[in-house]
Amino acid sequence: MPFRIAIIGAGWYGCHIGLALQSLGMDVEIFDKAHRPFHLASGNNQFRLHQGFHYARHHGTRMQSRDGFIRFMERYPTLSADVAENIYAVPNESSLMDFNTYKLIMVSSGLNFVELPPGGDLLTNVEGMVHTHERVILIDRARRYFGERLRNVLRFNTPVEQITEVGSGVLVNGRRYDYAIDATWGHRGGLRIPVIYEPTLLLYYETAERVPAVTLVDGPLCSVYPTEDANIYTLSSVPHTPLGRFDSSAAAVACRDTVTAELVAAKRDAMERQMSVNMPSFRDRFRFMGIQLAIKTKPVGSFDDRSCHVYRDGRTFVVMSGKIDTIFFATERILSMIEAAQSDMPAFEGPGIKQDILAPGAPAAGGIAVEVG
Ligand SMILES: Cc1cc2nc3c(=O)[nH]c(=O)nc-3n(C[C@H](O)[C@H](O)[C@H](O)COP(=O)(O)OP(=O)(O)OC[C@H]3O[C@@H](n4cnc5c(N)ncnc54)[C@H](O)[C@@H]3O)c2cc1C
């Protein structure tokens, strides 16, 4: 299938999909309006290689993460690292579910963990906790990895606003391709589900000690997680990390770009207070270093759906990513959809609607017999 394919977006999705399609012999070009790969959310997040422990309230997300974790380890063995002590703890008063329910959900999802005595020296007011094998993504290394391998096909400082369908192809910035893939995480619009754009603030901290990763679940809680530098952690909070909720990417960007020192100070105080409720030594152990700003595209809803979807709009495939571990899922969906498009199979088309919506767990349209990426 030697197709010419334009990919818009050089984040985790655009880069992984680009590499996978190239390895199948396709002629790929990747456009990004930024000057380097992973410039937006892909380079600015908590860098957690999820297994599913974060998503007690969404089955599809857990299943995608569990499988994506294994595939990430196989495909990119050098791009993540072990987190020696990686604790998920269920606090007594603030969790939306009790510890036994949490454990049952994880066990029934096929996730392995080791139960720990609640609290230990580090945490207080915790009903129960588990040690997991989730890892940390090595983001600088990943940026170099994709930058080097894709250097001949990456086109930086090149925004793409219009994708025009022409006969059996598409025009992207005046050039013809067989297909286009929108991997902008909804920043060009055109997603088929209601989403909100959420500017986010994470805080960076330094510590001289080896502190476990601690994620408090489930609900409006917080977490402290190591980065690729073992002494630097991010602090994130479900209620305090978001800076707003917007209907458009442009409005979210405007909010992100006007963050003041006063706002950071207030957020920092709120997030440190929240973490200190269950980790009273937080302020003694960690020294504030700085901030990380990003934008998260989220489906509307309260049960934390972070699963990946791919939509087809004519000869354009639109990726709605949730987390990094679903890059493989997205690639397979795109390959299935290309095959369906080639054989003119109108997979999942309703009357008058020219689109495919393949939800997690839905069967691939046409079983393509290739191992991807
Ligand atoms: C605060 C936060 C914490 C997170 N924590 C985790 C975590 O711990 N683990 C995890 O797995 N996931 C996490 N995520 C989610 C993860 O970051 C995303 O799933 C992932 O980065 C999305 O990758 P992407 O390639 O789809 O989008 P992006 O990384 O946003 O890339 C989109 C690219 O498209 C480009 N672009 C946009 N519009 C245009 C245009 N018109 N023309 C050309 N280029 C354009 C942008 O410049 C950008 O480079 C987190 C996200 C946030 C915000």
The ligand as an ORCA input file, in Angstrom:
! r2SCAN-3c Opt
* xyz 0 1
  C      -1.443     18.041     32.167
  C      -1.471     16.773     31.364
  C      -1.030     15.587     31.938
  C      -1.057     14.405     31.208
  N      -0.503     13.295     31.747
  C      -0.390     12.177     31.006
  C       0.306     11.049     31.494
  O       0.877     11.072     32.591
  N       0.349      9.931     30.709
  C      -0.260      9.877     29.478
  O      -0.207      8.827     28.821
  N      -0.889     10.955     28.976
  C      -0.954     12.092     29.687
  N      -1.558     13.195     29.172
  C      -2.170     13.090     27.837
  C      -1.099     13.130     26.733
  O      -0.280     14.258     26.935
  C      -1.821     13.183     25.389
  O      -2.647     12.069     25.220
  C      -0.860     13.164     24.208
  O       0.243     13.982     24.398
  C      -1.625     13.593     22.977
  O      -0.735     13.524     21.891
  P      -1.158     14.079     20.501
  O      -0.056     13.765     19.570
  O      -2.526     13.593     20.153
  O      -1.362     15.675     20.727
  P      -0.298     16.857     21.001
  O       0.876     16.412     21.734
  O      -1.095     17.993     21.548
  O       0.205     17.211     19.557
  C      -0.596     17.912     18.618
  C       0.345     18.606     17.666
  O      -0.429     19.210     16.641
  C       0.165     20.457     16.300
  N      -0.866     21.282     15.670
  C      -2.020     21.713     16.218
  N      -2.744     22.403     15.299
  C      -2.016     22.391     14.157
  C      -2.225     22.921     12.829
  N      -3.337     23.602     12.492
  N      -1.266     22.693     11.904
  C      -0.130     21.991     12.202
  N       0.112     21.490     13.434
  C      -0.824     21.676     14.383
  C       0.657     21.015     17.628
  O       1.688     21.961     17.452
  C       1.145     19.744     18.335
  O       2.522     19.510     18.167
  C      -1.549     14.398     29.871
  C      -1.970     15.597     29.288
  C      -1.914     16.781     30.012
  C      -2.310     18.052     29.343
*
